[in-house]
Amino acid sequence: MKRILGLISLAIVALMIAVNTGYAQDLPLVGFLFDGRSTGDSRQTTVSLVGIRFTGECPGELSPSTRARFFSKSTPPAPELRAVVRNTTFGFSGEQRPFTDREYFNGDVSEGFVVRFGDRHEGKFLAVRPGENQFEYEIRRGKQSIETGKFSATFDSRTFEQARDARLVWRETKHCVRYEKRRCVKEEVSGYYERTCS
């Protein structure tokens, strides 16, 4: 009995150590969260942007990309906060550095955004380059700056092949066969199936 109690005590101590030194401390202080994985600050993990090359009846490509969220452990999300992240890596063209400006209101992370490869700022996407990228961030409330800093993240690309065949889509047409007082009171419906890639 004493031996069993001793083993239980040892297991509890081990669990406490695991909790105290686990995921929460393993996260960097600031960075990006990609599908549960984090990168930035002192922890450097290469993040793959995944693309798809379609084969078959409907060939094509889906550009490599991934969804991300920004976080800072020193300034958690709060009402009226926004997080602005700029890619300051050398080599981007255009007057404006790639950036994303996201709500930072609730939960543990910012509103989500899409990361993809590019050579300039473009719409709602955060453009990155293959390899290590340098970022500057600012958390602000209105025009008031709450926190600023820097971190880095490394990206590579993976492309998978996937068969994509055309599908049958019903195309419907309607034709009025009888009017009464300029209103259609009897309609004839016909249609056909069409193979399409869209």
N, C-alpha and C positions, 0 to 999 in steps of 0.2 A: 504493500500500500504506500509506504514512504517513497519507494522507487517511482511509482506511478505519479504521485504528487510532485516529486522532484522533476520528472519529465514534463509535466504540465507547466510548472513554473518556468522551466527552461524555454519551453515553446512560447509562453507569454512574453518573456524577455526578448526572445528572437523576433517576435512579431512587433514589439514596440520599437526595436532597433530598425526593422524594415520600414515601419511607418515613418519614423523620424528621419531616415536617410533616403526615402523613396522618391516617388514621382515629383512631389511638390518641390523638393530641393534639386531634383535633376533638371527641372525646367530652367532655361536661362532667365536672366532678369528681364530681358526685353527681346522681342523678335517676332517671327511669324509662326503661326500654327497651321500645319497642313494635315488635314485628316487625322488629327490626334498626335502627329509628330511635330516637334518644335525645332526651330533652328534660329540662330542668332546669338549675339553676345559672345560668351566664351565657348559655347558648344557649337561645333561646326559639323553638320550632317548634310551631305549632298542630297538635294531634292530633285527628283526626276519630273520633268514636264512630259506628260504622256500624250502621244499622238496616235492616230489610227489611219492606216492606209487601206482603203476599201478595194476589194477585188470582186469579180463576178459581173453580173449584168449592170451594176451601178458603181463603176469605179470612181474614186475620188480620194480626198485626204481631209482629215480633221487635224488642224494645226496643234502642235504640242502645247498643252496648258495645264494648269491646276488651280484649285480654289484655295484661298488663304485667308487668314484673319490675323490682325495685329494684336499684340498684348504687351503690357508692361506691369510687372509685379509691384512696382513702387507706386504706380498710380492706376488703381482699378477703375473700370468704367463707372460713370456717374452721370446724372441728368445734365443735359446741355453740352456734354463734352464731345469733341471730334478729334480724330487722330489723322494727321497728315504725314505720309511717308514718301520721301523722295529718293530716287535712285541716283546717287552721285558718282557712279562708276564712270571712268574715263571712256570716251569713244562714242557717246550718243550725239546724234545730229539734231539740228533745230535749236530754237531759242529757249525752249522750255524743257527742263529735265523731266523724265518720266516720274509721275507721282500718282498717289491715290489719296482721296480725302473722304474718310469714312466716319459714320456715326460710332460713338464710343459711349453708349448710354447705359447698357445693362449687361448682366452676365459677367464673364471673365475676359471676353475678347471683343474686338471691334466687329462691325458689320462686315460680311464677307466680300471678297473681290477676286477677280481672275488675274492670274499671273501668266504671261506668255512671252516668248522671245520677240524682240523688236529692236529697231535702231532709233526710235523716237517716241515721244509721248503721243498716245493715240487713244482718245475717248476714255472709257471707263476701265480699260485694262492697265495693269502695271507692267510696263515693259522691262525685261531683264536681258542680260547677255549670258551666253554659256560661260561657266566658270564662276569665280568669286565676284560678287556684287557688293558694293558699299552703299549703305542707306543712312539717311538722316531722318529723324522723326520729330514731330512736335505734337503734343497733346494740348489742346486749347479749349477755352470756353469763350465763345465769341472772339474778340480780338486779344483776349488775355492769354498769354502763354503759361501753361501749368508745368510742363516738363519738356525738355529737349534732350536729344542724345544721338548716338550712332550705333549701328550694329552691321553685321555682314551676313550674307547667305550665299551658298554655292548651288548652282543649277547645272543639270545636264539634261539630255533628251533621250527618250525611248519611244520608238514607234512600233506598233503592233499591226499585223495584217488581220483583216476580218472580211469574210465573204458578205456581200450585200446584194441581194437579188431584188428585182422589181416586184411590186405588189399590185394586186388588183384593187382598183378604186372605182366605185359606182358613180358615174356622172349622170345626174338627173336633169331632165328638161321638162318644163311645164308649158302647156299650150291651152289657152282658153277656147272652148268650142261653143259656148253660149253666153251672151251678155243680156242683162236686163237693166235698163236705166243706167247704162254705162258701167255697170258692175258685172264682174265675171261670176256667174252662178254655177257654171259647170267647167271643170278643168280636166284636161287629159294629161296624164303623167307618163312619160316614157324615159328610157335611159339605156345606158350601155356600160360595160366594164372596160376599163382602160388600164394597161400595165404602166406603172409610173415609178420613178425613183424618188420622187419627192414625198 
